[in-house]
């Protein structure tokens, strides 16, 4: 095997960090040289991979995940166009010149064979493209870009059926493309011009110019669609982040069903929702375990006699005992729950969570409520899901495919498939269903 040098340009968006760093760790274990540009907020996680940490210098560098240090503060946005404005300003374009400068300097020092960029790191993609370095984009959830057969991202829709349904998707995907173009294309093309690159026709084309778009989920979980040639399903990552296992955990005593409650690892203004979940579980014959995560103070929640609130716990261990998961619908938590055959009650807060929840409910592996649902409604759905064995059966069936794909080596094979000049790249990736 030929060893190579890799450069990761990682932006801390919370749930993207564990799977992206798992890719770095696997390359290190294969003997490759791996350098990770990242924020101080994830420095311990980077060091745990044995990769070389290189902090962002000109680009934003979050010291931690406390809400006051979150540059985006997406929980404040009430409308989609506000969110796009905020993302363009604080992640995609606003700091892109800094990301590009840092990546450009790292390329000169590391001389990587491949740059691997978080979806947010457009500046890193521009720098790699300008330097003639191939770059891959890691997509640590379902496929987010407009594609034939794929419901529009961010709304929580199921696949279209019939002429009206397909018209809906074309109209919404066109609107989404135009919205991103209106907010971010001019700024992105200004940066590209500065680096000697031609302008793009669409904002999302920067990610489309990647050598590979590596989708870190199972094709059996995502909805079928006609994806670009470079888009490859490479399987989900089931690793817990290092901080999740920092404290010992044992199941609470008793024989009642164990319910794991896990919301975002970043702040999404979720304390009120978490408290309503705690209050709901307090009325049921269950053992509740709430993992607050690194962005919240566990002391902010008022526990009930049958509900334990802890800062963190290894979800893969907790899920071995769990009968149900109550979650915001983050891809990492959902995939781990399904891999363990555990059904869910989902309360999406934003981002990709409504889309992830739609895939769970479409397969009959859980139910979805609004994040504003009251404790009585939550208690009702928890009780109903626990009592209806069809949800667990569906979760177990989907979990078989997820475990199979998670155990594959497709991710590493894709990252190592860097042909020498004159060689043609091979077709790899996990088999994916196509749009009907």
N, C-alpha and C positions, 0 to 999 in steps of 0.2 A: 504494500500500500504506500502511495506517495503522500507524505505529509506536506501540509500547506499552512499558510498564514491566513487567518480570518479576522475581520474587523466588524464588531457589532456596534451599531449606533442605536442605543436603547433610550427611549423616552418613557418615564414612569407614568403610565396610565392606570396603575393598579393591577387589574387582572391580567394584563399582557405580560407582566414581568416574570412570573414563574415559568410559563411555557417557553418564553424567549430565552431565559437563562438556562432552561433545561437543554435547549439546542446547543448553547455554548458549552455546557458541561459535557454533553455527549461527544462533542468535537475534541475537547481536552482529553477525555478518556481514550479517544482514538489516536492520541499522540500529536494532534495538530496544535499549532500555536494560535491562541485566541486572545485578542484584546477587546475589551468592552468599554466603550464610552458610555458613561451613565452618571446619574445624579447621586449625591451623597445619601439620598433617601433609600437607595437600594444597594449601597456599598457593601453591607454585610452579606447580602444575597449573592452579589457578584463574586466576592472573595470565596464564598462557599463552593463555587464551581471550579476553583483553582485557575480561572482565567486571570489575565492581567487587567486590573482596573485602571482606567484612565478617566478622571473626572471631567465633565464638561467645564470648559474655562470661559469661553465667550458666550456660549448658549446658556439658557437658564439652568440652574443647579439647585434643585429643591433640597433643603437640609433634612426634611422629614415629611411625613404625610399628614401633618396637622392641617386643618382646613385653612388656617390663615396663610399657609405656605403653598396652597394650591393655586397655580397661575390661572386656571380655567374657571373654577367655581361654577361648573355647569348646572349645579342645583338651583342657581338663581334664575336660570332662563325659563321663561314661560311658554315661548313659541319656537318652532323650528328655526325660523330665520334668525332669531336671537342667538340660538345655540350655534348656528353656522358662523355668524359674526364672531362669537366668542372663540370658537375653535380656530378660525382663521387668524384672529388677532393674537391669541396667546400660545398656540401650538403649531399650526401648519405654516403660516407665512410670517407672522410678526417676528418670531425668533429664528427664522430659517437661515438668515445670513450668518448668525452665530453658529448654528449647527453646521453649516457648510464650511465655515472657516476651521472649526475644530476637526471635522472629518478630513478636510483637505490636509491639515497638518499631520494628523494621524496616518493618513495614507503615505505621506512622504517618509514618516518614521518606520511604519510597520511593513509597508509594501505588500498589502494583502492580495491574495488571489481572488478573494470575494468579499464584498461588503454586504452586511446583513442589517437591514434597517427596520425599525419599528414603523408602523403605518404613519405615525405622526411626524416622522423625521424626514420631511420633504427636502430640507437643506442638505441632509446627508446623502440623499439620492442624487441631488443635483451635483454635489461635489464628486461623488463616485463616477457619475456619467461623464463629467467634464474631464476627469483624470483617466478615462478609458478603463475603469475598473468595473467589471460586472457586479450588479447588485441584485439581491433578492429582498423581497418584502415579506415579513412574517405577519400573517393574519390569524391572531389567536382566538378565533371564534368562528361564527358562520361567515359565508362569503358576503362582504359588505358592498361591493360595487354593483352598479346596474348590469344585469345580464338577462338574456331572454329566458323566460320561465321562472326567474327568481322574483319573489315579491319585493317591492321597494323596501329598502333598508330603513329601520328606525321606527316603523309604524306598528309592527306586530301582526301583519297580514299573513294569511295562508295563501298557497298557490291559487292562481286564478283558474276559473273554469268558464268555458264558453267565450263568445266573442266580446261580450261586455266586460268580462273579467280581464281578458288580455288587453282590451282598450284601456281599462283602469291602470294596468301596470305600465303600459307604454306612456300614458299621460303623466303618471306620477314619477316614473323614472326620468322622463324628459324634464319635468319641473325640477327634480333634484339636481340633475346635471346643470341646468341653467342657473340654479341658485348658487351652487358652488362656483360656477364660472363668474357670476356677477360679483361675488364676495372676494374671491381669491385669485382668479386667473391673472389679473394685471400684475399683482405683486409677485406672483410666482414667476411670470415671464420676465419681469425686471431682474430678478435674481438670476435666472437662466442667462439672460443677456450679459450680465456682469461676469458670468463664468464662461462666456463664449459659446453658449448653446442656443439653438434655434427656438423660437416660441412654440408653445403647445396650443392646440385648438381647444382643449378642455382641461380644466383644473385637475380632474381625476386621471388624466393621461400620464401624470408623473409616476404614479404607482403602476400604471399599465406598462410603462417602459421597462419595468423590472425584468431581469432574466427569468425569474420565477416569482409567482405569488404563491407562497406556501401556506395552505389553509390548515391550521392546527386543530382540526376536528375530524370526526368520522363522516364520510359521505352518507352513511345510513342515518345520521342525525340531521344533516342539512337537507333542505328541499332540493329536488333535482332541477338542474338548469343547464343551459348551453354556455359553458364557461370558456374564456380565452384559452389558447393553447398552453400558455405559460402558467396557468393556474392549476395547482396540484393539491389534492387532499393528501396530507401526510400523517394523519392520525392525531388524536388528542394526547395531551400530556397530563398524567395523573399525579405528578409529584406535588407534595405539599411544600410551600415555601419554608425555608429554615426557621423563621420566627414562629411558625405554627406549632412546632414541636419543642419550643424552648422550655415548656413547663410539663411536668408529668401529668398524666390524665388517667383516671379510672372511671368506669361507669358509675353513676349514682346508684345507691342501693335500691332494691325493689324489683318487682316483676312487671310493672306497668310498661306499656310501649315507650320506647325512648324516641323523643323528637328533637332533632338537631335544628337549631335556628342559626342561620349564617347569612349575613348581609355583606355589603361591599367591604373590601379591604381598604378602600379610600372613602373619604367623607362624601356622602350624598344626602345629607340632612335626614338621616334614617333613624334618629333616636326616637322620634314620636312613633314611627311605624314599629320599631322594635319593642317599645313599651306596650303597644297594643297587642302584639303577639305574645309577649310575656303574660299580660293580663288574661288573654284568651286561654293559654295553656294552664293558667292557674285555676281555671274552672273545670278542667278535664282530668280524668284518671290517667295521666301520662307522667313521664319523667322528662322534663325539658332541660336541654343543654344549649345555652346561648354563647356563641363565640363572638365577642365584640369586635375583634380585629384591631390592627395597629392605629387606625385613624380615630378610634373612640375610646373614651374612658369608661371602663366597665362599671365604675361606680355611679355613672350617670343614670343607670337603669335600676329600677326598684324590683328586686326579685320576688317571687312568690315561694311558698313553702316547697312546692314540687318543681321549681325551676332554678337551675344553677346558672349563674352568669360568670363566665371566665374571660380573661383577656384573649386567650387563644387556646387551641387544642388541635392536634393532628386530625384532620377530617377523615383521612383514610382509616384511622383507627376507630374514630367515633362511628363512622358509617357501618362498621362491622356489627355494631349493636343497635343501629337505628331502624325504626319502622317507618319514619317519615322525615322529610326535610322541609322546613319552611325557609324560603330564601327570596332574595330580590331577583334572582334569575341570571346572575353572572354566569358566564359560560363555564368557568373553572369549577364552581360549586355544582352546577347542574350536571356536568359530565362525570364528575366523581360520584355523585349520587346515583346516576344511571349505571355507572360501572359496578356499583355495589348492589344494584337491583332495588333501589329505594325510591319510592314515588315522592312527589313534591306538591306543596302548595306554594304558588309563586305570587309575589307582589312586586312587579317590575317598577323600578325607579327612573329609568331612562337608559341612554346609550343603546347597547344592543339587546337589552334585557327583555323587551317586549317581543322581539324577534325570536330570541332563545325560548321564551315561554311558549310562543306559538308552536314551535317544533315539539316541545314536550306535550302540550295538550293535543296536538294533531295525532300523536302516537298513543294517546290515552294513558300517559304515564304521570299525569298530574292535573291540577286545576289552577286557574289564574284568577286573582282578585286585584282590584285597584289598590294601589299603595295606601290610599286613604281609608280603606275598609276598617270598620270598627271591630272591636274585640269580639262581639257576639257573632258577626259574620265570619271572622277568622276561626273562631271555635267551632262553628257549624261545619266549615269545610275541612278542618282538621279531623273532626270526628267522622265525617262522611268518607273521607279518603282512607282513613285507617280501617273503616269497617267494610269498604268495598275492595275485595281482593283483586278486581280487574286492573286496578292501578299498579299494584305490585307486579302482577303478571306481565303487564306491558313494559314496566321498567326493567324487569329481568330480561325480557326478550331483546329490547334495545341495548341493554347492557352487554349482551354477548358480543354484538358487533363492535361496541366501543372498546371492550377489553381486547378484542382481537386486533383492532387497528392501533390501539395504544401500545401493544406489544411488538408491533412491526418495527423494522429499521428503515422505513421509507424516508423519514425526515433526514437522517444522517446520509443516506444514499443520495438524496437530492442535493444536499449541501456539498457532498464530495464529488458530485458529477460536474466537474469544471473541466471541460475538454481542452486539450492543447490546441493551439492554433491550427486550423484546417480540419479539425475533427467536428463531427456533428453531434449535438447533444442527444441523449437518449430520452425516450418516453418512459417515465416512471410514475410515481404517485399511486394512490389507492384508486381502485375502480370506482367511478362515480356514476350515479344514475343521470340520465339526460332528461331535459325538459320534454314533455309530451307535446 
